[in-house]
């Protein structure tokens, strides 16, 4: 299985357009050892020919251009067989509207995420230009299904949704209470090799099912949004703590670095990294702490082969 990171930053990207924090200033001015990053999206493939996108960021056009494996092989063609969405946040879904050039799309998501994106959204009409422009395939937590493109021919990758503590996207918060299917992680298994990827870019906490998925995986991608709970308030950048935004911080006593100590996965990668996170600086003490514990920090263009 090939895993290609197209974008590794949280919503807003790095640097963020309206942010002058020390990280964002540092990357703009070329001081400080860090690299700019686009918003989270990852491509996976079993054969290097048919690709599946995990999340579809607002920067998807440039992300597709950044990787030759996703370039068309014919006058009208895309190697992208389908797109999987883990929650309804705009940094995961807005790119879908950019893929409106009359190409059939297959999208895997929970029914909650599908409804949240399509209902009452006049802009969604751009993906309803012809019958069958979008085929939604509903992910039911706990049910493994083969990933397939528009022709329905199952490929070599199987996928299962795992509910993860999370929340509704900000623009739907007034629409009643949350649901376990608002935010999922993905277990992706290659049938032929048995290799497993656990993809959990947003996690407000750890349940038994989440821990099990992570423990069984050969490669883990996990929520690296914030290093600390008070990362934004401490910098005067808002009042919300990491937990208010349904992100388990990486550092500290209750953080994921401690909670996930001893995971057997051969590759452990933090992704969906907010522009304020000190992990973005190659020479920060936080970065060294994470690397000493065996974790890598995702960057745009990173590849993992299982
Ligand atoms: Zn910033």
Boltz pocket constraint, residues with backbone or C-beta under 6 A from the ligand:
constraints:
  - pocket:
      binder: B
      contacts: [[A, 15], [A, 16], [A, 19], [A, 20], [A, 21], [A, 22], [A, 23], [A, 24], [A, 25], [A, 275], [A, 276]]
      max_distance: 6.0
